[in-house]
Amino acid sequence: MQIWNMWKGSFKRIFGRVVKDMSEHTGLSEGDFGILDRLVQFGNGKLRQQESADSMDWDKSRLSHHLTRMEKRGLVVRKPLDTDRGVEVIITSAGKTALDEALPIVSKAIRKYFLDQLTDQDMESITRLAERTKTGPSSSCEDPSA
C-alpha cells in the first residue's frame, strides 16, 4: 500500500500543478481542456455528446451540465443530430483558440513538473510499466497486501 499511495500522491501533485498552471494562464478548467482536446483529437472538432461522455469517463448528466457552462462561455455549441437521436458537440472558434493557447502551457508544465524530473532509466521503466499494465491480467489480485 505504501508504494501505491506514493504513486497516487505523486500523480496527484504533478497533475494538480499542471492544471493550476493551465487554469491560471487560460481560465480553462481541467474539464474544459479535456473536452476541447477530445473534440479536436478524436472528432476533428466535433463529437456526439455520448462519445464525449464516454471518452471523459463522465456520466451523461455531469457532461451535460459542464457543456452548458462551456456554451455560455462560447467554447462549444451543441446541435441535435438530424439522422439520429443524439446531440453533437462542436468546438467553436473561441474554443479552438482557447485550446491552442492552453496546449503549450500544458506541455511546458508537464515538462517542468514531470519529464524534467526523470532520468532516461526512469522513462524506460515508466514506459515498460505502462505497456505491461495496459496488457496485463485483468483479474483482481488474490493478495491485497502485495
C-alpha positions, 0 to 999 in steps of 0.5 A: 500500500505504501508504494501505491499511495506514493504513486497516487500522491505523486500523480496527484501533485504533478497533475494538480500543478499542471492544471493550476498552471493551465487554469491560471494562464487560460481560465480553462478548467481541467474539464474544459481542456479535456473536452476541447482536446477530445473534440479536436483529437478524436472528432476533428472538432466535433463529437456526439455528446455520448462519445464525449461522455464516454471518452471523459469517463463522465456520466451523461448528466455531469457532461451535460451540465459542464457543456452548458457552462462551456456554451455560455462561455462560447467554447462549444455549441451543441446541435441535435443530430438530424439522422439520429437521436443524439446531440453533437458537440462542436468546438467553436472558434473561441474554443479552438483558440482557447485550446491552442493557447492552453496546449503549450502551457500544458506541455511546458508544465508537464515538462517542468513538473514531470519529464524534467524530473526523470532520468532516461532509466526512469522513462524506460521503466515508466514506459515498460510499466505502462505497456505491461499494465495496459496488457496485463491480467485483468483479474483482481489480485488474490493478495491485497497486501502485495 
